[in-house]
Amino acid sequence: MAMILRVLMVDNSYQARRDIDRKVNWVENDFELVGEANNGEEALALLPHVAPHVIFTEIRMPIMDGITFIETAKKRWPNIKYVIVSNYDNFDYLRQAMKVGAYDYILKPVKVDEINQVLMRAKIEIETGVRRFF
């Protein structure tokens, strides 16, 4: 039986979350959307209840931004793969994301192949325990 990869989406834009939802091959790749949050603070409250393997998060959100969210969450949940999904093609944001340990950085609007490849790579790494770069 294949492992089910649990995913949490954190973005203050409902439309952005729906866009990702439509583009992920959930069932055929054994992925499951386990929750959604509007900001990092909401996501922190959800984390213990949904136990995701991967989190997609925007950088700029009200209340708690994506960088602060990753930095805070990684202290308690270091093995989650934190993926930035953002409108901002900004080197400083990318650098900040890398400093706090983001797994990947994807620009919106997300491309079907790109989002599914990131999830598949994460799933393989979690299943095998081996970090892959492709």
C-alpha positions, 0 to 999 in steps of 0.5 A: 500500500502506497504512502499518502502524502498529507498537504496543508495549504497556507495562503490568505487568497482563497482563489490561490488555494483553489488554483493549487487544488485544481492543479494537483493530481491528488488521488492518482499520486496518493496525495491528500489535502488535509487542511487550509489556513489563511495565515501562519498563525492559523496554520500553527494552530492546525498543525498538530491536528492534521500532521502534514508532510508538506506545507504550501505557504505564501510569503506575504500574508496578514497576521503572520507571514510565510517566513515567520511561519516557517521559522516558528513551525520548523522548531517543533516540526522540522521534518515537514517540507515547507514550500513557498508558493508566491507571486513574488519573484524577488531574490531577497524573499528567496534568500529569506526562504532558504535561510529558514529552510524552505524546501522549494520556492514556486511562483504563481500562477503554479504550473501543473507539472511543477507543483506535482513534481515538487510533491512527488519529490517530497514523497520519494524523499520521505519514503526513502529518507534520501534527499533528491535534487531534481 
